[in-house]
């Protein structure tokens, strides 16, 4: 059997969340010596533990949501923050009681302060965390406390996912292989050879991290309901997506074989089985899964009868880009070349898996295809934020449009992006490829597409506004501003080849609205740049202005800046050591395209 008892305990996992500002104040606390009585919560803490004090906190769910946990964690003594109504402190796993609680509804959240430094250390999962949930709903579940009552059996499992290894790893697979290393503080995966050779090496080198992403992000944080994932989504993609992508399915099989060969535990406790090729496929199309949750109620309109029990209000309004070139970048740094900034927003899980596991993936497919760099997560054989050796860049922004649920040839966006980057070298070529590409696109997407500008001799960037039924190419000037390009999550040109798919979800707008907060923030900052050009500091400021808009803050897990003319890029992610929740405020690591492909000489 591949079932590992310790992992059987790991069933209550993270939510996709947003953060807000924090003010730390003292809160009432108690210890594990308190007796069970009225107005109390009690249960047991179990799971991963490597020492230190265990804290179990009761957070007032009426005043604070699970989103506030992210902010609570950034300060010292989180058990005494304004969010906590009471807490218990334990010397080891076991029973706890939180007493003298005001009547109300509570989120029960726990962590082990492994080194007793009075903080929650998420870097490389140093301090395991957990919360009360149920097998049917894996994000935090409220616990009601009524006058004189005792809420019992509120058990919490502490979980520490698996960090990347500290040392470099390499494997040869046929004439290909892979290497996992660290460059400038970033984990870099280099893969080369045939698709199957690359995928096997990928799975071998990153197996535990792939499993954790599926376990703690895909199922628990995004789908949240194991039943919906297992009984609805997986059968759907098996029927509507897998048959149309046989080459990619062979790669996923090779990745799974590499994971197994490395000794990775493949068991997924939330669905009581081992990982299959369809879980890997689901990860590569997780954006479509979120549309599946959000727009499931509309499936009956298109001839499919189905409902989902998950939250149908998941916001698709995630990710922001700004692109500048020409006169706006005529300075010593860029010399009129193009700069493309992109915030990746909203894939925030309480385990910090999307932050700790971020990968720079350098892919060398060999003769006949272009080398690519992807800023992605373990398990992606496609790419979302990618750049090729010619400087062509593609990045995603989800956009409201009901997908074509009836299509049986769905093409994951990550696969389409990879195909485009491996074959094309400019914006026009990318659009031509999209128009002739096989397969139906999985849903609404604003692709930010840029390439070297070359002082006017190259490509002007564009937003490919597309859905399952068609698309349009939006260049600068369709909406303000006229001299650069901003991209968020609405269509400003494309009304829909199948208009109902866009109209029913308010996806198209003729102009930038006042409530397009991120877009408006960037417009205001651009206006202040009238007497200066745009370089890296100005682009970072644009990304910062979007990540702390009125719409949301504390949800940008990483920021990618591409320099197509220079063949270079930079990346920053949420700083888990300093408690910086928005990536563009953290330190950027800068790379040339070629340096992430460099390997030690074997001579």
Buried (B, 14 or more C-beta within 10 A) or exposed (E): EEEEEEBEBBBBBBBBBBBBEBEBEEBBBBBBEBEEEBBBBBBBBBBBBEEBBBBBBBBBBEEBBBBBBBBBBBBEBBBBBBBBBBBBBBEEBEEBBBBBBEEBBBBBBBBBBBEEEBBBBBBBBBBBBBBBBEEEBBBBBBBEBEEEBBBEEBBBBBBBBBBBBEEEBBBEBEEBBBBBBBBBEBBBBBBBBBBBBBBBBBBBBBBBBBBBBBBBBBBBBBBBBBBBBBEBBBEBBBEBBBEBBEEBBBBBBBBBBBBBBBEBBBBBBBBEBBBBBBBBBBBBBBBBBBBBBBBBEBBEEBEEEEEBBBBEEBBBBBBBBBBBBBEBBBBEBBEBBBBBBBBBBBBBBBBBBBBBBBBBBBBBBBEEBBBBBBBBBBBBBBBBBBBBBBBBBBBBBBBBBBBBBEBEEBBBBBBBBBBBBBBBBBBBBBBEBBEEBEBBBBBBBBBBBBBBBBBEEBBBBBBBBBBBBBBBBBEBEBBBBEEBBBBBBBBBBBBBBBEBBBBBBEBBEEEBEEEBBBBBBBBEBBEEBEEEBBBBEBBBBBBBBBBBBEBBBBBBBBBBBBBBBBBBBBBBBBBBEEBBBBBBBBEBBBBEBEEBBEBEEEE
